Amino acid sequence: MNRGFKIFTIKYQKLVYGFNNSIKKVLWSLARDAFLFVLILILVSMVFGELLFYNYALLAETKEIDIVSSITKFQEDTYQSVIQEQKNREDIFNNPPDTNYQSPF
């Protein structure tokens, strides 16, 4: 059992070392070509900004707006029921029940 654990530990250490080594290689290559990396990021952000501008500014001007002409009606009975419920809750809050609770201590 001890031998199996030792083999597992060695394989795990090799895996972690390989992962760390690959991350270091990627970071070193980015640092070596930092100017190129920054230029690529700027280009990507400009393309993304142009796509957003096209979607929300240019397409908004060319599309026809669908106007829905539905008339909203005020529902007086619903409004009155909400006001009544609010008054009931306010009355309960202002006039708490006069029940005496026993002290738990």
Biopython code that builds the backbone (N, CA, C, O; Angstrom):
import numpy as np
from Bio.PDB.StructureBuilder import StructureBuilder

atoms = [
    (1, "MET", "N", (0.825, -1.188, 0.000)),
    (1, "MET", "CA", (0.000, 0.000, 0.000)),
    (1, "MET", "C", (0.870, 1.254, 0.000)),
    (1, "MET", "O", (0.540, 2.248, -0.647)),
    (2, "ASN", "N", (1.961, 1.202, 0.715)),
    (2, "ASN", "CA", (2.858, 2.333, 0.780)),
    (2, "ASN", "C", (3.492, 2.578, -0.588)),
    (2, "ASN", "O", (3.696, 3.728, -0.979)),
    (3, "ARG", "N", (3.804, 1.500, -1.319)),
    (3, "ARG", "CA", (4.413, 1.613, -2.644)),
    (3, "ARG", "C", (3.439, 2.272, -3.631)),
    (3, "ARG", "O", (3.843, 3.108, -4.439)),
    (4, "GLY", "N", (2.154, 1.891, -3.560)),
    (4, "GLY", "CA", (1.150, 2.481, -4.434)),
    (4, "GLY", "C", (0.986, 3.964, -4.184)),
    (4, "GLY", "O", (0.816, 4.748, -5.117)),
    (5, "PHE", "N", (1.037, 4.345, -2.912)),
    (5, "PHE", "CA", (0.925, 5.761, -2.559)),
    (5, "PHE", "C", (2.129, 6.530, -3.086)),
    (5, "PHE", "O", (1.997, 7.664, -3.547)),
    (6, "LYS", "N", (3.304, 5.909, -3.016)),
    (6, "LYS", "CA", (4.525, 6.553, -3.481)),
    (6, "LYS", "C", (4.466, 6.755, -4.995)),
    (6, "LYS", "O", (4.870, 7.807, -5.490)),
    (7, "ILE", "N", (3.971, 5.766, -5.732)),
    (7, "ILE", "CA", (3.848, 5.882, -7.184)),
    (7, "ILE", "C", (2.853, 6.989, -7.537)),
    (7, "ILE", "O", (3.093, 7.781, -8.448)),
    (8, "PHE", "N", (1.730, 7.036, -6.803)),
    (8, "PHE", "CA", (0.728, 8.082, -7.028)),
    (8, "PHE", "C", (1.338, 9.458, -6.779)),
    (8, "PHE", "O", (1.094, 10.390, -7.545)),
    (9, "THR", "N", (2.124, 9.593, -5.722)),
    (9, "THR", "CA", (2.736, 10.879, -5.386)),
    (9, "THR", "C", (3.717, 11.307, -6.466)),
    (9, "THR", "O", (3.768, 12.479, -6.840)),
    (10, "ILE", "N", (4.494, 10.357, -6.965)),
    (10, "ILE", "CA", (5.468, 10.691, -8.011)),
    (10, "ILE", "C", (4.749, 11.122, -9.286)),
    (10, "ILE", "O", (5.156, 12.098, -9.916)),
    (11, "LYS", "N", (3.686, 10.416, -9.683)),
    (11, "LYS", "CA", (2.930, 10.787, -10.878)),
    (11, "LYS", "C", (2.265, 12.156, -10.710)),
    (11, "LYS", "O", (2.218, 12.952, -11.648)),
    (12, "TYR", "N", (1.756, 12.418, -9.515)),
    (12, "TYR", "CA", (1.126, 13.700, -9.232)),
    (12, "TYR", "C", (2.148, 14.827, -9.323)),
    (12, "TYR", "O", (1.857, 15.887, -9.877)),
    (13, "GLN", "N", (3.349, 14.601, -8.780)),
    (13, "GLN", "CA", (4.391, 15.623, -8.824)),
    (13, "GLN", "C", (4.815, 15.909, -10.262)),
    (13, "GLN", "O", (5.048, 17.062, -10.622)),
    (14, "LYS", "N", (4.917, 14.854, -11.091)),
    (14, "LYS", "CA", (5.277, 15.058, -12.492)),
    (14, "LYS", "C", (4.189, 15.842, -13.220)),
    (14, "LYS", "O", (4.484, 16.710, -14.042)),
    (15, "LEU", "N", (2.948, 15.536, -12.917)),
    (15, "LEU", "CA", (1.832, 16.240, -13.551)),
    (15, "LEU", "C", (1.843, 17.713, -13.179)),
    (15, "LEU", "O", (1.689, 18.574, -14.046)),
    (16, "VAL", "N", (2.023, 18.010, -11.901)),
    (16, "VAL", "CA", (2.050, 19.405, -11.436)),
    (16, "VAL", "C", (3.247, 20.128, -12.023)),
    (16, "VAL", "O", (3.135, 21.279, -12.445)),
    (17, "TYR", "N", (4.402, 19.454, -12.054)),
    (17, "TYR", "CA", (5.602, 20.079, -12.619)),
    (17, "TYR", "C", (5.405, 20.377, -14.098)),
    (17, "TYR", "O", (5.793, 21.446, -14.571)),
    (18, "GLY", "N", (4.808, 19.449, -14.833)),
    (18, "GLY", "CA", (4.558, 19.665, -16.254)),
    (18, "GLY", "C", (3.578, 20.801, -16.495)),
    (18, "GLY", "O", (3.758, 21.597, -17.416)),
    (19, "PHE", "N", (2.534, 20.878, -15.663)),
    (19, "PHE", "CA", (1.548, 21.954, -15.782)),
    (19, "PHE", "C", (2.197, 23.301, -15.500)),
    (19, "PHE", "O", (1.997, 24.259, -16.247)),
    (20, "ASN", "N", (2.977, 23.378, -14.419)),
    (20, "ASN", "CA", (3.657, 24.629, -14.079)),
    (20, "ASN", "C", (4.653, 25.017, -15.165)),
    (20, "ASN", "O", (4.793, 26.193, -15.500)),
    (21, "ASN", "N", (5.336, 24.030, -15.705)),
    (21, "ASN", "CA", (6.315, 24.300, -16.743)),
    (21, "ASN", "C", (5.646, 24.844, -18.001)),
    (21, "ASN", "O", (6.169, 25.763, -18.631)),
    (22, "SER", "N", (4.502, 24.288, -18.370)),
    (22, "SER", "CA", (3.807, 24.777, -19.563)),
    (22, "SER", "C", (3.268, 26.188, -19.346)),
    (22, "SER", "O", (3.292, 27.008, -20.264)),
    (23, "ILE", "N", (2.786, 26.475, -18.147)),
    (23, "ILE", "CA", (2.305, 27.836, -17.850)),
    (23, "ILE", "C", (3.467, 28.828, -17.919)),
    (23, "ILE", "O", (3.314, 29.930, -18.446)),
    (24, "LYS", "N", (4.622, 28.439, -17.390)),
    (24, "LYS", "CA", (5.786, 29.320, -17.448)),
    (24, "LYS", "C", (6.193, 29.597, -18.890)),
    (24, "LYS", "O", (6.542, 30.730, -19.224)),
    (25, "LYS", "N", (6.153, 28.571, -19.756)),
    (25, "LYS", "CA", (6.518, 28.768, -21.163)),
    (25, "LYS", "C", (5.573, 29.747, -21.846)),
    (25, "LYS", "O", (6.007, 30.608, -22.612)),
    (26, "VAL", "N", (4.268, 29.612, -21.563)),
    (26, "VAL", "CA", (3.290, 30.518, -22.172)),
    (26, "VAL", "C", (3.506, 31.947, -21.691)),
    (26, "VAL", "O", (3.486, 32.883, -22.491)),
    (27, "LEU", "N", (3.710, 32.118, -20.393)),
    (27, "LEU", "CA", (3.915, 33.463, -19.851)),
    (27, "LEU", "C", (5.208, 34.083, -20.358)),
    (27, "LEU", "O", (5.239, 35.279, -20.649)),
    (28, "TRP", "N", (6.278, 33.299, -20.470)),
    (28, "TRP", "CA", (7.536, 33.829, -20.983)),
    (28, "TRP", "C", (7.402, 34.225, -22.447)),
    (28, "TRP", "O", (7.966, 35.235, -22.866)),
    (29, "SER", "N", (6.662, 33.441, -23.234)),
    (29, "SER", "CA", (6.494, 33.803, -24.644)),
    (29, "SER", "C", (5.657, 35.079, -24.772)),
    (29, "SER", "O", (5.918, 35.905, -25.647)),
    (30, "LEU", "N", (4.652, 35.244, -23.903)),
    (30, "LEU", "CA", (3.876, 36.489, -23.917)),
    (30, "LEU", "C", (4.727, 37.678, -23.510)),
    (30, "LEU", "O", (4.602, 38.759, -24.086)),
    (31, "ALA", "N", (5.585, 37.490, -22.526)),
    (31, "ALA", "CA", (6.438, 38.588, -22.065)),
    (31, "ALA", "C", (7.478, 38.941, -23.123)),
    (31, "ALA", "O", (7.819, 40.112, -23.293)),
    (32, "ARG", "N", (7.981, 37.939, -23.830)),
    (32, "ARG", "CA", (8.988, 38.188, -24.853)),
    (32, "ARG", "C", (8.375, 38.979, -26.007)),
    (32, "ARG", "O", (9.031, 39.854, -26.573)),
    (33, "ASP", "N", (7.148, 38.686, -26.353)),
    (33, "ASP", "CA", (6.467, 39.375, -27.444)),
    (33, "ASP", "C", (5.345, 40.265, -26.890)),
    (33, "ASP", "O", (4.221, 40.235, -27.390)),
    (34, "ALA", "N", (5.656, 41.048, -25.866)),
    (34, "ALA", "CA", (4.632, 41.843, -25.184)),
    (34, "ALA", "C", (4.044, 42.905, -26.106)),
    (34, "ALA", "O", (2.838, 43.151, -26.080)),
    (35, "PHE", "N", (4.888, 43.535, -26.921)),
    (35, "PHE", "CA", (4.382, 44.575, -27.809)),
    (35, "PHE", "C", (3.381, 43.997, -28.805)),
    (35, "PHE", "O", (2.324, 44.582, -29.039)),
    (36, "LEU", "N", (3.712, 42.860, -29.385)),
    (36, "LEU", "CA", (2.814, 42.204, -30.331)),
    (36, "LEU", "C", (1.519, 41.776, -29.638)),
    (36, "LEU", "O", (0.434, 41.901, -30.207)),
    (37, "PHE", "N", (1.636, 41.273, -28.418)),
    (37, "PHE", "CA", (0.467, 40.854, -27.649)),
    (37, "PHE", "C", (-0.458, 42.037, -27.377)),
    (37, "PHE", "O", (-1.676, 41.907, -27.495)),
    (38, "VAL", "N", (0.106, 43.185, -27.015)),
    (38, "VAL", "CA", (-0.698, 44.385, -26.757)),
    (38, "VAL", "C", (-1.366, 44.856, -28.041)),
    (38, "VAL", "O", (-2.527, 45.264, -28.016)),
    (39, "LEU", "N", (-0.657, 44.809, -29.155)),
    (39, "LEU", "CA", (-1.262, 45.202, -30.424)),
    (39, "LEU", "C", (-2.419, 44.286, -30.803)),
    (39, "LEU", "O", (-3.441, 44.755, -31.304)),
    (40, "ILE", "N", (-2.270, 43.001, -30.572)),
    (40, "ILE", "CA", (-3.353, 42.057, -30.861)),
    (40, "ILE", "C", (-4.555, 42.339, -29.968)),
    (40, "ILE", "O", (-5.691, 42.302, -30.443)),
    (41, "LEU", "N", (-4.330, 42.621, -28.683)),
    (41, "LEU", "CA", (-5.441, 42.946, -27.782)),
    (41, "LEU", "C", (-6.151, 44.230, -28.207)),
    (41, "LEU", "O", (-7.377, 44.320, -28.141)),
    (42, "ILE", "N", (-5.382, 45.209, -28.639)),
    (42, "ILE", "CA", (-5.993, 46.458, -29.108)),
    (42, "ILE", "C", (-6.831, 46.198, -30.353)),
    (42, "ILE", "O", (-7.930, 46.736, -30.483)),
    (43, "LEU", "N", (-6.325, 45.385, -31.261)),
    (43, "LEU", "CA", (-7.073, 45.054, -32.473)),
    (43, "LEU", "C", (-8.361, 44.312, -32.143)),
    (43, "LEU", "O", (-9.407, 44.600, -32.724)),
    (44, "VAL", "N", (-8.297, 43.374, -31.227)),
    (44, "VAL", "CA", (-9.494, 42.619, -30.829)),
    (44, "VAL", "C", (-10.521, 43.545, -30.189)),
    (44, "VAL", "O", (-11.714, 43.433, -30.469)),
    (45, "SER", "N", (-10.069, 44.458, -29.331)),
    (45, "SER", "CA", (-11.014, 45.378, -28.685)),
    (45, "SER", "C", (-11.631, 46.333, -29.702)),
    (45, "SER", "O", (-12.802, 46.692, -29.577)),
    (46, "MET", "N", (-10.857, 46.752, -30.713)),
    (46, "MET", "CA", (-11.421, 47.624, -31.742)),
    (46, "MET", "C", (-12.464, 46.887, -32.572)),
    (46, "MET", "O", (-13.501, 47.462, -32.904)),
    (47, "VAL", "N", (-12.213, 45.644, -32.909)),
    (47, "VAL", "CA", (-13.181, 44.862, -33.673)),
    (47, "VAL", "C", (-14.452, 44.669, -32.861)),
    (47, "VAL", "O", (-15.556, 44.799, -33.390)),
    (48, "PHE", "N", (-14.301, 44.360, -31.585)),
    (48, "PHE", "CA", (-15.460, 44.186, -30.709)),
    (48, "PHE", "C", (-16.257, 45.485, -30.592)),
    (48, "PHE", "O", (-17.487, 45.459, -30.628)),
    (49, "GLY", "N", (-15.573, 46.614, -30.455)),
    (49, "GLY", "CA", (-16.247, 47.911, -30.382)),
    (49, "GLY", "C", (-16.975, 48.250, -31.666)),
    (49, "GLY", "O", (-18.076, 48.798, -31.629)),
    (50, "GLU", "N", (-16.368, 47.929, -32.807)),
    (50, "GLU", "CA", (-17.032, 48.173, -34.082)),
    (50, "GLU", "C", (-18.283, 47.319, -34.227)),
    (50, "GLU", "O", (-19.299, 47.795, -34.734)),
    (51, "LEU", "N", (-18.226, 46.076, -33.794)),
    (51, "LEU", "CA", (-19.414, 45.220, -33.849)),
    (51, "LEU", "C", (-20.540, 45.771, -32.981)),
    (51, "LEU", "O", (-21.700, 45.783, -33.392)),
    (52, "LEU", "N", (-20.194, 46.223, -31.785)),
    (52, "LEU", "CA", (-21.218, 46.819, -30.919)),
    (52, "LEU", "C", (-21.801, 48.084, -31.537)),
    (52, "LEU", "O", (-23.014, 48.295, -31.514)),
    (53, "PHE", "N", (-20.930, 48.921, -32.089)),
    (53, "PHE", "CA", (-21.399, 50.147, -32.726)),
    (53, "PHE", "C", (-22.325, 49.825, -33.885)),
    (53, "PHE", "O", (-23.363, 50.466, -34.046)),
    (54, "TYR", "N", (-21.957, 48.835, -34.699)),
    (54, "TYR", "CA", (-22.786, 48.455, -35.837)),
    (54, "TYR", "C", (-24.142, 47.946, -35.380)),
    (54, "TYR", "O", (-25.170, 48.298, -35.959)),
    (55, "ASN", "N", (-24.149, 47.112, -34.333)),
    (55, "ASN", "CA", (-25.416, 46.539, -33.868)),
    (55, "ASN", "C", (-26.344, 47.590, -33.276)),
    (55, "ASN", "O", (-27.545, 47.577, -33.546)),
    (56, "TYR", "N", (-25.806, 48.489, -32.482)),
    (56, "TYR", "CA", (-26.674, 49.390, -31.725)),
    (56, "TYR", "C", (-26.829, 50.771, -32.324)),
    (56, "TYR", "O", (-27.761, 51.485, -31.954)),
    (57, "ALA", "N", (-25.970, 51.174, -33.219)),
    (57, "ALA", "CA", (-26.110, 52.508, -33.799)),
    (57, "ALA", "C", (-26.569, 52.446, -35.248)),
    (57, "ALA", "O", (-27.568, 53.071, -35.603)),
    (58, "LEU", "N", (-25.871, 51.716, -36.073)),
    (58, "LEU", "CA", (-26.209, 51.712, -37.494)),
    (58, "LEU", "C", (-27.450, 50.886, -37.799)),
    (58, "LEU", "O", (-28.291, 51.308, -38.592)),
    (59, "LEU", "N", (-27.578, 49.718, -37.183)),
    (59, "LEU", "CA", (-28.764, 48.904, -37.440)),
    (59, "LEU", "C", (-30.021, 49.533, -36.849)),
    (59, "LEU", "O", (-31.118, 49.330, -37.368)),
    (60, "ALA", "N", (-29.867, 50.294, -35.769)),
    (60, "ALA", "CA", (-31.023, 50.946, -35.164)),
    (60, "ALA", "C", (-31.601, 52.010, -36.094)),
    (60, "ALA", "O", (-32.809, 52.246, -36.095)),
    (61, "GLU", "N", (-30.744, 52.649, -36.880)),
    (61, "GLU", "CA", (-31.236, 53.666, -37.818)),
    (61, "GLU", "C", (-31.924, 53.039, -39.021)),
    (61, "GLU", "O", (-32.887, 53.602, -39.542)),
    (62, "THR", "N", (-31.448, 51.884, -39.470)),
    (62, "THR", "CA", (-31.990, 51.287, -40.685)),
    (62, "THR", "C", (-33.214, 50.424, -40.437)),
    (62, "THR", "O", (-34.025, 50.239, -41.345)),
    (63, "LYS", "N", (-33.366, 49.899, -39.250)),
    (63, "LYS", "CA", (-34.528, 49.059, -38.946)),
    (63, "LYS", "C", (-35.758, 49.933, -38.734)),
    (63, "LYS", "O", (-35.666, 51.045, -38.215)),
    (64, "GLU", "N", (-36.900, 49.413, -39.142)),
    (64, "GLU", "CA", (-38.146, 50.099, -38.867)),
    (64, "GLU", "C", (-38.627, 49.713, -37.474)),
    (64, "GLU", "O", (-38.546, 48.554, -37.067)),
    (65, "ILE", "N", (-39.115, 50.683, -36.774)),
    (65, "ILE", "CA", (-39.564, 50.456, -35.410)),
    (65, "ILE", "C", (-40.999, 49.964, -35.437)),
    (65, "ILE", "O", (-41.864, 50.584, -36.056)),
    (66, "ASP", "N", (-41.248, 48.865, -34.776)),
    (66, "ASP", "CA", (-42.603, 48.333, -34.666)),
    (66, "ASP", "C", (-43.303, 49.011, -33.497)),
    (66, "ASP", "O", (-42.963, 48.777, -32.337)),
    (67, "ILE", "N", (-44.257, 49.829, -33.802)),
    (67, "ILE", "CA", (-44.985, 50.564, -32.772)),
    (67, "ILE", "C", (-46.257, 49.790, -32.440)),
    (67, "ILE", "O", (-47.108, 49.553, -33.297)),
    (68, "VAL", "N", (-46.354, 49.414, -31.207)),
    (68, "VAL", "CA", (-47.541, 48.712, -30.747)),
    (68, "VAL", "C", (-48.468, 49.749, -30.146)),
    (68, "VAL", "O", (-48.108, 50.442, -29.194)),
    (69, "SER", "N", (-49.641, 49.851, -30.695)),
    (69, "SER", "CA", (-50.561, 50.892, -30.241)),
    (69, "SER", "C", (-51.647, 50.294, -29.352)),
    (69, "SER", "O", (-52.829, 50.322, -29.694)),
    (70, "SER", "N", (-51.243, 49.771, -28.242)),
    (70, "SER", "CA", (-52.234, 49.269, -27.296)),
    (70, "SER", "C", (-52.436, 50.326, -26.216)),
    (70, "SER", "O", (-51.480, 50.915, -25.713)),
    (71, "ILE", "N", (-53.657, 50.544, -25.883)),
    (71, "ILE", "CA", (-53.999, 51.559, -24.891)),
    (71, "ILE", "C", (-54.011, 50.894, -23.513)),
    (71, "ILE", "O", (-54.669, 49.877, -23.296)),
    (72, "THR", "N", (-53.277, 51.489, -22.612)),
    (72, "THR", "CA", (-53.234, 50.984, -21.250)),
    (72, "THR", "C", (-54.379, 51.594, -20.471)),
    (72, "THR", "O", (-54.547, 52.813, -20.440)),
    (73, "LYS", "N", (-55.157, 50.744, -19.848)),
    (73, "LYS", "CA", (-56.298, 51.222, -19.077)),
    (73, "LYS", "C", (-55.995, 51.112, -17.591)),
    (73, "LYS", "O", (-55.432, 50.120, -17.128)),
    (74, "PHE", "N", (-56.369, 52.123, -16.869)),
    (74, "PHE", "CA", (-56.193, 52.118, -15.431)),
    (74, "PHE", "C", (-57.305, 51.291, -14.809)),
    (74, "PHE", "O", (-58.488, 51.524, -15.060)),
    (75, "GLN", "N", (-56.909, 50.322, -13.994)),
    (75, "GLN", "CA", (-57.895, 49.448, -13.367)),
    (75, "GLN", "C", (-58.160, 49.948, -11.948)),
    (75, "GLN", "O", (-57.392, 49.704, -11.017)),
    (76, "GLU", "N", (-59.244, 50.632, -11.830)),
    (76, "GLU", "CA", (-59.607, 51.274, -10.561)),
    (76, "GLU", "C", (-59.851, 50.248, -9.460)),
    (76, "GLU", "O", (-59.441, 50.469, -8.321)),
    (77, "ASP", "N", (-60.502, 49.141, -9.768)),
    (77, "ASP", "CA", (-60.804, 48.149, -8.730)),
    (77, "ASP", "C", (-59.528, 47.497, -8.189)),
    (77, "ASP", "O", (-59.442, 47.223, -6.992)),
    (78, "THR", "N", (-58.548, 47.246, -9.043)),
    (78, "THR", "CA", (-57.273, 46.688, -8.576)),
    (78, "THR", "C", (-56.547, 47.699, -7.701)),
    (78, "THR", "O", (-55.973, 47.345, -6.671)),
    (79, "TYR", "N", (-56.579, 48.966, -8.121)),
    (79, "TYR", "CA", (-55.940, 50.018, -7.332)),
    (79, "TYR", "C", (-56.585, 50.136, -5.956)),
    (79, "TYR", "O", (-55.881, 50.263, -4.955)),
    (80, "GLN", "N", (-57.907, 50.097, -5.893)),
    (80, "GLN", "CA", (-58.609, 50.206, -4.615)),
    (80, "GLN", "C", (-58.300, 49.007, -3.709)),
    (80, "GLN", "O", (-58.170, 49.169, -2.496)),
    (81, "SER", "N", (-58.183, 47.812, -4.285)),
    (81, "SER", "CA", (-57.862, 46.647, -3.453)),
    (81, "SER", "C", (-56.450, 46.750, -2.886)),
    (81, "SER", "O", (-56.209, 46.337, -1.752)),
    (82, "VAL", "N", (-55.526, 47.292, -3.653)),
    (82, "VAL", "CA", (-54.156, 47.484, -3.153)),
    (82, "VAL", "C", (-54.147, 48.520, -2.035)),
    (82, "VAL", "O", (-53.490, 48.319, -1.013)),
    (83, "ILE", "N", (-54.861, 49.614, -2.212)),
    (83, "ILE", "CA", (-54.941, 50.654, -1.177)),
    (83, "ILE", "C", (-55.580, 50.100, 0.089)),
    (83, "ILE", "O", (-55.124, 50.402, 1.192)),
    (84, "GLN", "N", (-56.628, 49.297, -0.051)),
    (84, "GLN", "CA", (-57.297, 48.707, 1.110)),
    (84, "GLN", "C", (-56.357, 47.754, 1.852)),
    (84, "GLN", "O", (-56.318, 47.748, 3.083)),
    (85, "GLU", "N", (-55.611, 46.959, 1.111)),
    (85, "GLU", "CA", (-54.657, 46.033, 1.743)),
    (85, "GLU", "C", (-53.560, 46.804, 2.464)),
    (85, "GLU", "O", (-53.121, 46.394, 3.538)),
    (86, "GLN", "N", (-53.118, 47.902, 1.895)),
    (86, "GLN", "CA", (-52.100, 48.716, 2.534)),
    (86, "GLN", "C", (-52.650, 49.341, 3.825)),
    (86, "GLN", "O", (-51.931, 49.413, 4.821)),
    (87, "LYS", "N", (-53.877, 49.781, 3.823)),
    (87, "LYS", "CA", (-54.488, 50.332, 5.034)),
    (87, "LYS", "C", (-54.645, 49.260, 6.106)),
    (87, "LYS", "O", (-54.405, 49.521, 7.285)),
    (88, "ASN", "N", (-55.045, 48.058, 5.705)),
    (88, "ASN", "CA", (-55.177, 46.959, 6.668)),
    (88, "ASN", "C", (-53.842, 46.630, 7.323)),
    (88, "ASN", "O", (-53.775, 46.422, 8.535)),
    (89, "ARG", "N", (-52.797, 46.585, 6.537)),
    (89, "ARG", "CA", (-51.469, 46.284, 7.093)),
    (89, "ARG", "C", (-50.994, 47.410, 7.999)),
    (89, "ARG", "O", (-50.373, 47.160, 9.032)),
    (90, "GLU", "N", (-51.283, 48.642, 7.618)),
    (90, "GLU", "CA", (-50.887, 49.775, 8.447)),
    (90, "GLU", "C", (-51.643, 49.756, 9.776)),
    (90, "GLU", "O", (-51.057, 50.068, 10.813)),
    (91, "ASP", "N", (-52.925, 49.397, 9.770)),
    (91, "ASP", "CA", (-53.702, 49.291, 11.005)),
    (91, "ASP", "C", (-53.150, 48.188, 11.904)),
    (91, "ASP", "O", (-53.058, 48.364, 13.119)),
    (92, "ILE", "N", (-52.787, 47.065, 11.318)),
    (92, "ILE", "CA", (-52.210, 45.968, 12.115)),
    (92, "ILE", "C", (-50.885, 46.397, 12.719)),
    (92, "ILE", "O", (-50.590, 46.065, 13.867)),
    (93, "PHE", "N", (-50.083, 47.131, 11.960)),
    (93, "PHE", "CA", (-48.790, 47.591, 12.454)),
    (93, "PHE", "C", (-48.967, 48.622, 13.573)),
    (93, "PHE", "O", (-48.237, 48.585, 14.563)),
    (94, "ASN", "N", (-49.924, 49.538, 13.425)),
    (94, "ASN", "CA", (-50.126, 50.592, 14.428)),
    (94, "ASN", "C", (-50.831, 50.074, 15.680)),
    (94, "ASN", "O", (-50.628, 50.621, 16.764)),
    (95, "ASN", "N", (-51.643, 49.048, 15.557)),
    (95, "ASN", "CA", (-52.380, 48.513, 16.694)),
    (95, "ASN", "C", (-52.027, 47.028, 16.890)),
    (95, "ASN", "O", (-52.770, 46.143, 16.466)),
    (96, "PRO", "N", (-50.909, 46.778, 17.524)),
    (96, "PRO", "CA", (-50.531, 45.374, 17.709)),
    (96, "PRO", "C", (-51.496, 44.693, 18.682)),
    (96, "PRO", "O", (-52.125, 45.369, 19.496)),
    (97, "PRO", "N", (-51.620, 43.393, 18.612)),
    (97, "PRO", "CA", (-52.515, 42.681, 19.541)),
    (97, "PRO", "C", (-51.972, 42.804, 20.970)),
    (97, "PRO", "O", (-50.765, 42.880, 21.197)),
    (98, "ASP", "N", (-52.919, 42.822, 21.928)),
    (98, "ASP", "CA", (-52.545, 42.991, 23.338)),
    (98, "ASP", "C", (-52.366, 41.644, 24.028)),
    (98, "ASP", "O", (-52.934, 41.413, 25.096)),
    (99, "THR", "N", (-51.612, 40.791, 23.451)),
    (99, "THR", "CA", (-51.359, 39.498, 24.094)),
    (99, "THR", "C", (-50.118, 39.606, 24.949)),
    (99, "THR", "O", (-49.112, 40.190, 24.547)),
    (100, "ASN", "N", (-50.206, 39.033, 26.133)),
    (100, "ASN", "CA", (-49.049, 39.008, 27.031)),
    (100, "ASN", "C", (-48.324, 37.687, 26.860)),
    (100, "ASN", "O", (-48.907, 36.613, 27.011)),
    (101, "TYR", "N", (-47.063, 37.784, 26.547)),
    (101, "TYR", "CA", (-46.251, 36.583, 26.370)),
    (101, "TYR", "C", (-45.510, 36.289, 27.664)),
    (101, "TYR", "O", (-45.050, 37.204, 28.347)),
    (102, "GLN", "N", (-45.397, 35.040, 27.990)),
    (102, "GLN", "CA", (-44.654, 34.665, 29.185)),
    (102, "GLN", "C", (-43.175, 34.826, 28.907)),
    (102, "GLN", "O", (-42.701, 34.614, 27.790)),
    (103, "SER", "N", (-42.471, 35.200, 29.932)),
    (103, "SER", "CA", (-41.030, 35.382, 29.812)),
    (103, "SER", "C", (-40.354, 34.021, 29.676)),
    (103, "SER", "O", (-40.613, 33.137, 30.492)),
    (104, "PRO", "N", (-39.500, 33.821, 28.677)),
    (104, "PRO", "CA", (-38.830, 32.538, 28.532)),
    (104, "PRO", "C", (-37.709, 32.344, 29.554)),
    (104, "PRO", "O", (-37.122, 31.264, 29.615)),
    (105, "PHE", "N", (-37.398, 33.362, 30.356)),
    (105, "PHE", "CA", (-36.290, 33.265, 31.306)),
    (105, "PHE", "C", (-36.795, 33.032, 32.693)),
    (105, "PHE", "O", (-36.002, 32.924, 33.628)),
]
sb = StructureBuilder()
sb.init_structure("model")
sb.init_model(0)
sb.init_chain("A")
sb.init_seg("    ")
for serial, (resi, resn, name, xyz) in enumerate(atoms, 1):
    if name == "N":
        sb.init_residue(resn, " ", resi, " ")
    sb.init_atom(name, np.array(xyz, "f"), 0.0, 1.0, " ", f" {name:<3s}", serial, name[0])
structure = sb.get_structure()
